[in-house]
Each structure stands twice: as C-alpha cells, then as structure tokens.
Amino acid sequence: MILAARYYEDVEVGDVLGTLDKGAITTSHIMRWSAAVENFHRIHYDQRFATGHDGLPDVVINGSWKQHVLVQLVKDGLGALGWTWRLRFRYKKLDLAGDSISGRAEVIGKQVVEGLGFLVLRVQLLDQNGAESTGGFAIGVLPLRGGPAVPHPFPDNPAFAVVAMPDE
C-alpha cells in the first residue's frame, strides 16, 4: 500500500483520519499471529481449553494483534509524511474468534510545536456490533505545508511535552 502525503493543514478537529476493516477473524488468523509472536497460550487456539479450563466464551483474539492494528490504523491515517509519536489504549472487552474487527481514528486536537503539527487522535477497535473492544488515544506528527519534514527517528524534545493525551 502506498500512503498518500498528508500535511497538518489538511486535517481538522472532527475529521476521521483513518479507518480499517479487518473482517471476521478466524481461528486460523489467530493461530498464525500466535505463531508469529511466539504466544502459544492455549486460549488462542484450543477451544476446549479456552472454554472448559479458563471458562472463556471461545478462543480469544490476541491483545498484541489488536495493538498492532491500532499502530497500523494511526500509521496509515497519518500517511507517508507522518510519524506515530505516542499511543495509549485499554482493552475493554474480549474479542473472540469469528468477531469482525474494524478500526477508527478521529482527530480530537491539533497543536503546532517547534514547527511541527501534532494531532491528538481518539483510536478505537470495534466489533461487528459497534461495541468498542479496545480504545484510547494517539499522538501523530505531520509536517506543516512548506515546513521541515518530520524527523525519523522522532527526537525526544522536552518542548513536545506540551502535547498531551486526554486521561479518558
């Protein structure tokens, strides 16, 4: 996927910066992710163990996969010129095998600091019923039109501390 160029001036508070749809997550998807990250806890692939031993309703989608999806959501929403600076989220409910997962990132704040454009985003993962299973906030950085590029890697600058995420 080629990400489009996006500048700070192109974005307004209230804009949905990005969405994504992962569709129904099968036990095969969950097992492939578990193998990739070497998380072989049986709740992610063994239905009898998950439901019988741990009392869960079904096989559970990995939290680390959901974290990855949030990072992808923000990265893709910021585009080729942006940088994901911070991400904070909370798991609010289980996602299970068969659930359809979609993501949404909405701009809730903007601020220019030291010649760079900072966006505060509300990020969410929703199930097929529209219930939020994972939610939180991210801070992304975009260049100003005609301004300097966002540095990669992003510097640890004390001046940037004025850009804060909501407490939720």
C-alpha positions in Angstrom: 0.0 0.0 0.0 1.3 3.4 -1.0 0.5 6.0 1.7 -0.6 9.4 0.4 1.2 12.6 1.6 -0.8 14.5 4.2 0.0 17.8 5.8 -1.1 19.3 9.1 -3.2 22.0 7.3 -5.2 19.2 5.5 -6.7 18.0 8.8 -9.3 19.5 11.1 -10.6 18.5 14.5 -13.5 16.1 14.0 -12.0 14.5 10.9 -11.8 10.8 10.8 -8.1 10.4 9.9 -8.3 6.7 9.2 -10.5 3.6 9.2 -9.7 0.0 8.5 -11.7 -3.2 8.3 -10.1 -6.5 9.3 -13.3 -8.5 8.7 -14.1 -11.7 10.6 -11.1 -13.0 12.4 -10.9 -16.8 12.2 -9.0 -19.3 14.4 -6.5 -19.6 11.5 -5.8 -15.9 11.7 -5.4 -16.1 15.5 -3.1 -19.1 15.3 -0.9 -17.5 12.6 -0.5 -14.4 14.7 0.2 -16.5 17.8 2.9 -18.4 15.9 4.5 -15.2 14.6 4.8 -13.6 18.0 5.5 -17.0 19.7 2.5 -16.7 22.1 1.3 -20.3 22.4 -1.1 -19.8 25.2 -3.9 -22.3 24.5 -6.7 -19.7 24.9 -5.7 -18.5 21.4 -6.1 -21.8 19.6 -7.6 -24.6 21.7 -11.4 -24.0 22.1 -11.9 -26.8 24.6 -9.2 -25.4 26.8 -10.4 -21.8 26.4 -14.0 -22.7 27.2 -13.5 -25.6 29.6 -10.4 -24.8 31.6 -10.4 -21.0 31.5 -14.2 -20.5 31.3 -13.9 -18.2 28.3 -16.8 -18.0 25.8 -14.5 -19.0 22.9 -10.9 -18.7 21.5 -9.6 -15.2 22.3 -8.1 -12.8 19.7 -4.6 -11.8 20.9 -4.1 -8.5 22.6 -0.8 -8.0 20.8 -2.6 -8.3 17.4 -5.1 -5.6 18.5 -2.2 -3.4 19.5 -0.6 -4.0 16.0 -3.9 -3.0 14.3 -4.0 0.3 16.3 -0.5 1.1 15.2 -1.4 0.3 11.5 -4.5 2.5 11.8 -2.6 5.5 13.0 0.4 5.0 10.6 -1.9 4.7 7.6 -4.0 7.6 8.7 -1.0 9.9 9.0 0.3 8.9 5.6 3.8 8.8 4.2 5.0 12.0 5.8 3.7 11.4 9.3 5.1 9.8 12.4 3.2 8.0 15.2 4.7 9.5 18.3 2.6 8.1 21.2 -0.1 5.5 21.6 -2.1 4.6 24.8 -5.0 2.3 24.9 -7.0 0.0 27.1 -8.6 -3.4 26.3 -12.3 -3.0 27.3 -13.7 -6.4 26.3 -12.7 -9.7 24.7 -12.7 -10.2 21.0 -13.4 -13.8 20.1 -12.8 -16.0 17.0 -15.4 -15.0 14.5 -15.7 -11.4 15.5 -15.3 -8.8 12.8 -12.9 -6.0 13.8 -12.8 -2.5 12.4 -10.7 0.5 13.5 -11.3 4.2 13.6 -9.1 7.2 14.3 -10.7 10.6 14.9 -8.8 13.9 15.3 -9.8 15.5 18.6 -7.0 18.1 19.0 -4.3 19.9 17.0 -1.3 21.9 18.0 1.9 23.3 16.3 5.1 22.9 18.4 8.6 23.8 17.2 7.4 23.9 13.5 5.7 20.5 13.5 2.0 19.7 13.5 0.8 17.5 16.3 -2.6 15.7 16.1 -4.3 14.1 19.1 -6.4 11.1 18.0 -9.1 9.0 19.6 -8.5 5.5 18.4 -10.9 2.6 18.6 -11.3 -1.0 17.7 -15.0 -2.0 17.2 -16.6 -5.4 16.9 -19.3 -6.3 14.4 -22.0 -4.9 16.7 -20.2 -1.5 17.0 -19.1 -2.2 20.6 -15.7 -0.8 21.4 -13.3 -3.6 22.5 -10.1 -1.5 22.6 -9.9 2.2 22.8 -7.5 5.0 23.6 -5.5 7.9 22.2 -2.6 8.5 19.9 -0.5 11.5 19.1 0.7 11.8 15.5 3.0 14.3 13.9 2.7 15.8 10.4 4.8 18.4 8.6 3.4 21.8 8.0 3.0 22.7 4.3 6.3 24.3 3.4 7.8 23.4 6.7 10.5 20.9 7.6 10.0 17.2 7.3 9.1 15.2 10.4 12.4 13.8 11.6 12.8 10.0 11.6 13.5 8.8 14.2 11.5 11.3 16.1 13.5 13.2 18.6 13.0 13.3 22.4 12.4 17.0 22.7 11.1 18.4 26.1 9.2 21.1 24.2 6.9 18.4 22.8 5.6 17.5 26.3 3.0 20.3 26.0 1.1 18.0 23.6 -0.9 15.7 26.0 -3.3 12.9 25.5 -6.7 13.0 27.4 -7.0 11.0 30.5 -10.1 9.3 29.1 
